[in-house]
């Protein structure tokens, strides 16, 4: 990786005024992006019209193979990583390592091939709307971002500038519903990040072209299992029978709320709860059934929830507080709180802020205005979180902007398409200098 001193020198040089020769090169890059706009738009429509819901393995592979052809044509070494070991379609990996500039900065570009729309969903094809808008499944999340990164690299290749770069592209096939175990499904991103100095993600962030993502909260699921002593309800609260599983669960959840609700950028949510004499969990882990009677003290309760934290340290602090609460049981009750593996936080760092400043300067130089950081409360988990701790600097939210992500009202603002292709191409070029 680049040393801190090298990073500072790089940043200082990039923030200085470019000489005319650099401006000429950048103008040529922009012109190529512009001349390829129709082709890029056609590719976007083609990709959106291929259903690639996460569990539609054939569709995910089809999108991956189409993009693989594009990277092959650019001279990248490409690989389809089969996802059989983690229960998903797989990932596309494309690598370009310079022979003439082996010490150039190593840049990781992150996208994903899958969408939230299943094979049998009735939202399947792209529709042209007024005011430079296109509606379609996964158009902003994130097939638009996939095309933006490709178009930027095509423009750099056209100017003979790829030789100044070391680039690795990772497009996962399971971002919307991660394969298990995560240690296998996310290994490609982690390995690429260990190789890289800089990571750029092409999600749509908060769908505001004046922002980018320097920090994302991690997302981890938890489960709470509570047991009480069953008996006739007339004997609840006695020394012999205690308070029952449901009252103990209510105590725990309320203490979670009281003790953690004011922790900045931390959020936690019990998403489903079932309790009674008997609780049964279905195979899909999301459906529960409960049996109980009003005259019987509840024996079992099961709660499933999630927690989002801005840093690994914040997550660990929250876990300690929650486990302490869970251990202070009411009479004749017991409770077990378990945390699953999940998306780690993309922590806020000074280097991420510096990279944002570079991207913002590109935007200003192109006449689009300044770019500021997204509030982490408004940015969900994303694949870049698995890379962020392994690189010197990272930035996300460089993709196609719009609205209605994850819904049948997903609409792209196509005016952001050309702007973010230009900005990405110039950012990567400046990083190569």
C-alpha positions in Angstrom: 0.0 0.0 0.0 1.0 3.6 -0.4 2.6 5.1 2.7 0.9 8.1 4.4 3.7 10.4 3.2 3.2 9.2 -0.3 -0.5 9.8 -0.1 -0.1 13.3 1.1 2.3 14.1 -1.7 -0.2 12.6 -4.2 -3.0 14.7 -2.8 -1.0 17.9 -2.9 0.0 17.3 -6.4 -3.5 16.5 -7.5 -4.9 19.6 -5.8 -2.5 21.9 -7.7 -3.5 23.6 -10.9 -3.1 21.3 -14.0 -0.9 22.4 -16.8 -2.3 22.8 -20.3 -1.2 19.4 -21.4 -3.2 17.7 -18.6 -6.2 19.8 -19.5 -5.9 18.7 -23.1 -5.8 15.1 -22.1 -8.8 15.4 -19.8 -10.8 17.1 -22.6 -10.0 14.2 -24.9 -11.2 11.8 -22.2 -14.4 13.7 -21.8 -15.0 13.8 -25.6 -14.6 10.0 -25.8 -17.1 9.5 -22.9 -19.5 11.8 -24.8 -19.1 10.0 -28.2 -19.8 6.7 -26.5 -22.9 7.9 -24.6 -25.4 6.2 -27.0 -23.5 2.9 -26.8 -23.3 3.2 -23.0 -27.0 3.9 -22.8 -27.8 0.9 -25.1 -25.7 -1.4 -22.9 -27.5 -0.1 -19.8 -30.9 -0.9 -21.3 -29.7 -4.3 -22.3 -28.4 -5.1 -18.8 -31.6 -3.9 -17.1 -33.8 -6.0 -19.4 -32.0 -9.1 -18.2 -33.5 -10.3 -14.9 -30.7 -10.9 -12.5 -32.5 -11.2 -9.2 -30.0 -12.7 -6.7 -31.4 -16.2 -6.8 -31.9 -16.2 -10.6 -28.4 -17.7 -11.1 -28.7 -17.9 -14.9 -29.7 -14.3 -15.1 -26.8 -13.1 -12.9 -24.4 -15.1 -15.0 -25.8 -13.7 -18.2 -25.2 -10.2 -17.0 -21.8 -11.2 -15.8 -20.9 -12.8 -19.2 -22.0 -9.7 -21.1 -19.8 -7.4 -19.0 -17.0 -10.0 -19.2 -16.9 -9.6 -23.0 -16.6 -5.8 -22.5 -13.6 -6.2 -20.2 -12.0 -8.8 -22.4 -12.2 -6.3 -25.3 -10.3 -3.7 -23.1 -7.4 -6.1 -22.5 -8.4 -7.1 -19.0 -7.7 -10.5 -17.6 -11.2 -11.8 -16.6 -12.4 -14.6 -14.4 -15.9 -15.9 -13.5 -15.7 -17.0 -9.9 -18.4 -19.7 -9.4 -20.5 -19.2 -6.3 -21.4 -22.8 -5.7 -19.4 -22.9 -2.4 -21.5 -20.0 -1.0 -24.8 -20.7 -2.6 -25.0 -18.0 -5.2 -24.3 -17.5 -8.9 -20.8 -16.1 -8.6 -18.7 -13.0 -9.2 -16.9 -11.4 -12.2 -13.3 -10.3 -11.6 -11.4 -8.3 -14.2 -7.8 -7.2 -13.7 -5.4 -4.9 -15.6 -1.9 -4.6 -14.3 0.5 -2.2 -16.1 3.8 -3.6 -17.4 5.2 -0.1 -17.9 4.0 1.4 -14.6 4.0 -1.5 -12.1 4.4 0.9 -9.1 1.3 3.0 -10.1 -1.5 3.2 -7.6 -3.7 0.1 -7.5 -7.4 1.0 -7.8 -10.3 -1.4 -7.0 -13.6 -0.7 -8.6 -16.6 -2.4 -7.0 -20.0 -3.2 -8.5 -22.7 -5.9 -8.4 -24.6 -7.9 -11.0 -27.7 -8.9 -9.0 -30.9 -7.0 -8.1 -33.7 -7.4 -5.6 -36.3 -8.3 -8.3 -36.9 -12.0 -8.6 -37.3 -13.9 -11.9 -41.1 -14.0 -11.5 -41.5 -10.3 -10.5 -43.8 -8.2 -12.8 -41.2 -5.4 -12.8 -38.9 -6.7 -15.6 -38.1 -4.2 -18.3 -37.0 -0.7 -18.9 -39.4 2.1 -19.7 -38.5 5.5 -21.1 -40.0 8.5 -19.2 -40.0 12.2 -19.7 -37.3 14.6 -18.4 -34.3 12.3 -19.1 -35.6 9.5 -16.9 -35.6 5.7 -17.3 -37.5 3.3 -15.1 -36.3 -0.3 -14.7 -35.4 -3.0 -12.2 -31.9 -2.4 -10.8 -31.2 0.6 -13.1 -29.7 2.6 -10.2 -29.0 -0.3 -7.9 -26.7 -0.8 -9.6 -26.5 -1.6 -13.3 -26.1 2.1 -14.0 -23.0 2.2 -11.8 -21.6 -0.9 -13.6 -21.8 0.9 -16.9 -20.4 4.1 -15.5 -17.2 2.4 -14.4 -16.9 0.5 -17.7 -17.4 3.7 -19.8 -14.7 5.5 -17.8 -12.2 2.7 -18.4 -13.1 2.6 -22.1 -12.4 6.3 -22.4 -9.0 5.9 -20.7 -8.2 3.0 -22.9 -9.1 5.0 -26.0 -6.5 7.6 -25.0 -3.8 5.0 -24.3 -3.9 5.7 -20.5 -4.7 2.3 -19.1 -0.9 1.6 -19.2 -0.6 4.1 -16.4 -3.0 2.2 -14.2 -3.3 -1.0 -12.1 -7.1 -1.7 -12.0 -9.1 -4.5 -10.5 -12.8 -4.7 -11.0 -15.0 -6.9 -8.8 -18.7 -7.3 -9.6 -20.4 -9.5 -7.1 -23.5 -11.6 -7.8 -24.9 -11.5 -4.3 -24.8 -8.0 -2.9 -28.6 -7.8 -2.4 -28.7 -11.2 -0.6 -25.3 -12.4 0.5 -24.2 -16.0 0.1 -23.1 -17.9 3.1 -20.7 -18.2 4.6 -19.6 -14.5 4.2 -16.0 -15.6 4.5 -16.4 -17.2 1.1 -18.9 -15.0 -0.6 -16.9 -11.8 0.2 -13.4 -13.3 -0.2 -13.0 -11.9 -3.7 -13.6 -8.3 -2.5 -11.3 -8.8 0.5 -8.5 -10.3 -1.6 -8.8 -7.5 -4.2 -8.7 -4.9 -1.4 -5.6 -6.3 0.1 -4.0 -5.9 -3.4 -5.3 -2.4 -3.8 -4.5 1.1 -2.5 -7.8 2.8 -3.3 -11.3 1.5 -3.5 -14.1 3.1 -5.5 -17.7 1.9 -5.2 -20.4 2.6 -7.8 -23.6 2.3 -5.8 -26.0 5.2 -6.0 -25.4 6.4 -2.4 -28.3 8.5 -1.3 -29.1 9.2 -5.0 -27.9 12.8 -4.7 -25.3 13.8 -7.3 -23.9 16.4 -5.0 -22.9 13.8 -2.4 -20.6 10.8 -2.2 -20.1 8.1 0.6 -17.1 8.3 2.8 -18.6 6.2 5.6 -21.2 3.4 5.8 -22.6 1.8 8.9 -22.1 -1.9 9.3 -25.1 -4.2 9.4 -25.3 -7.2 11.7 -28.2 -9.4 12.6 -28.9 -10.7 16.1 -31.3 -13.2 17.7 -32.6 -13.3 21.3 -33.9 -16.5 22.8 -35.7 -16.2 26.1 -37.0 -19.0 28.4 -39.4 -18.8 31.4 -41.0 -21.3 33.7 -44.5 -22.4 32.4 -47.2 -22.4 35.1 -50.8 -21.3 35.7 -51.0 -17.6 35.0 -52.5 -17.0 38.4 -49.1 -17.8 39.9 -47.0 -15.3 37.8 -44.6 -13.0 39.8 -44.4 -15.5 42.6 -41.0 -16.7 44.0 -41.8 -20.2 42.8 -42.7 -19.3 39.1 -41.2 -16.0 38.3 -42.1 -13.5 35.6 -42.3 -15.6 32.4 -40.5 -15.4 29.1 -42.5 -12.5 27.6 -42.0 -10.1 30.5 -38.3 -10.9 30.5 -38.2 -10.2 26.7 -40.0 -6.9 27.2 -37.5 -5.9 29.9 -34.5 -6.7 27.7 -35.9 -4.9 24.6 -36.9 -1.8 26.6 -33.4 -1.7 28.2 -31.8 -1.9 24.8 -33.9 1.2 23.8 -33.2 3.1 27.0 -29.4 2.5 27.1 -28.5 2.7 23.4 -31.0 5.0 21.7 -28.8 8.1 22.2 -25.6 6.5 20.8 -24.8 8.6 17.7 -25.2 6.8 14.4 -26.1 3.6 16.1 -29.5 2.0 15.3 -31.0 -1.3 16.3 -34.3 -2.9 15.5 -36.2 -6.0 16.7 -37.8 -6.9 13.4 -39.9 -10.0 14.4 -41.0 -11.5 17.7 -42.9 -14.6 18.7 -43.7 -15.8 22.2 -45.9 -18.2 24.2 -46.0 -21.8 25.4 -44.3 -22.9 22.2 -42.4 -21.1 19.4 -41.6 -22.7 16.0 -39.2 -21.2 13.4 -39.7 -22.1 9.8 -37.0 -23.2 7.4 -36.6 -19.8 5.8 -35.6 -18.3 9.2 -38.0 -15.4 8.7 -41.4 -17.0 9.5 -42.5 -18.0 13.0 -45.5 -19.6 14.6 -46.4 -19.4 18.3 -48.9 -21.2 20.5 -50.0 -20.0 23.9 -52.9 -19.5 26.2 -53.9 -16.4 28.3 -53.9 -18.5 31.4 -50.4 -20.0 31.0 -47.1 -18.2 31.9 -45.1 -17.9 28.6 -42.3 -20.5 28.3 -40.5 -19.3 25.1 -39.8 -16.1 23.2 -37.8 -15.6 20.1 -36.8 -12.2 18.7 -34.8 -11.5 15.5 -33.3 -8.1 14.8 -30.5 -6.0 13.3 -28.0 -3.5 14.4 -26.1 -0.8 12.4 -22.9 0.9 13.7 -20.6 3.5 12.3 -17.4 1.8 13.4 -16.1 -1.6 14.7 -15.5 0.0 18.1 -19.0 1.3 18.3 -20.4 -2.1 17.4 -18.4 -3.8 20.1 -19.5 -1.3 22.7 -23.1 -1.9 21.8 -22.6 -5.7 22.0 -21.2 -5.4 25.5 -24.1 -3.2 26.7 -26.7 -5.6 25.1 -25.0 -8.7 26.6 -25.0 -7.1 30.0 -28.7 -6.3 29.8 -29.5 -9.9 28.7 -27.6 -11.4 31.6 -29.6 -9.6 34.3 -32.6 -11.9 34.2 -35.9 -11.7 36.0 -36.8 -14.6 38.2 -36.9 -18.1 36.7 -36.0 -16.8 33.3 -32.9 -17.1 31.1 -31.8 -15.4 27.9 -29.2 -15.9 25.1 -28.3 -13.2 22.7 -26.4 -14.2 19.6 -24.8 -12.0 16.8 -24.4 -13.2 13.3 -21.6 -12.2 10.9 -22.6 -9.3 8.7 -21.4 -6.2 6.8 -18.6 -4.4 8.7 -18.7 -0.6 8.9 -16.9 1.5 6.4 -15.4 3.8 9.0 -14.9 7.5 8.4 -11.2 8.3 7.9 -9.2 11.4 7.0 -7.9 9.6 3.9 -11.5 9.0 2.7 -12.2 12.7 3.2 -9.1 13.5 1.2 -10.4 11.3 -1.6 -13.7 13.0 -1.5 -12.0 16.3 -1.8 -10.3 15.1 -5.0 -13.6 13.9 -6.4 -15.2 17.2 -5.5 -12.5 19.1 -7.2 -13.1 17.1 -10.4 -16.8 17.9 -10.2 -16.0 21.6 -9.7 -13.5 21.6 -12.6 -16.2 20.1 -14.8 -18.7 22.7 -13.8 -20.9 20.5 -11.6 -20.2 22.1 -8.2 -18.9 20.7 -5.0 -19.6 17.2 -3.6 -20.1 16.6 0.1 -20.2 13.5 2.3 -23.4 11.5 2.7 -24.8 11.3 6.3 -24.0 7.7 7.3 -27.6 7.4 8.5 -28.7 7.7 4.9 -26.3 5.1 3.4 -27.1 1.4 3.8 -24.6 -1.4 3.9 -22.7 -2.2 0.7 -19.9 -4.4 -0.6 -17.3 -1.6 -0.3 -17.5 -2.1 3.5 -15.6 -5.4 3.1 -12.8 -3.5 1.3 -12.5 -0.3 3.3 -10.4 -1.5 6.1 -7.8 -3.0 3.7 -7.1 0.0 1.5 -5.6 3.4 2.2 -8.7 5.3 1.0 -12.2 4.5 -0.2 -15.2 6.3 -1.7 -18.6 5.1 -2.7 -21.8 6.5 -4.2 -20.3 7.2 -7.7 -23.1 5.5 -9.6 -26.3 6.4 -11.5 -28.6 8.6 -9.4 -32.3 8.3 -9.2 -35.1 7.3 -6.9 -37.2 4.4 -5.7 -34.4 1.9 -5.3 -35.6 -1.6 -4.3 -39.2 -0.8 -5.3 -41.2 -1.0 -8.5 -40.8 2.8 -8.8 -37.0 2.6 -9.4 -36.2 5.5 -11.8 -32.9 6.8 -13.0 -32.0 10.4 -13.6 -30.1 10.0 -16.8 -28.6 13.5 -16.6 -26.4 12.0 -13.9 -25.3 9.2 -16.2 -23.0 11.3 -18.4 -21.9 13.5 -15.6 -20.7 10.6 -13.4 -19.0 8.9 -16.3 -17.0 12.0 -17.0 -16.2 12.5 -13.3 -15.1 8.9 -12.8 -12.9 8.9 -15.9 -11.2 12.1 -14.8 -10.8 11.0 -11.2 -9.1 7.8 -12.2 -6.9 9.6 -14.6 -5.8 12.1 -11.9 -5.1 9.2 -9.5 -2.9 7.7 -12.2 -0.7 10.8 -12.3 
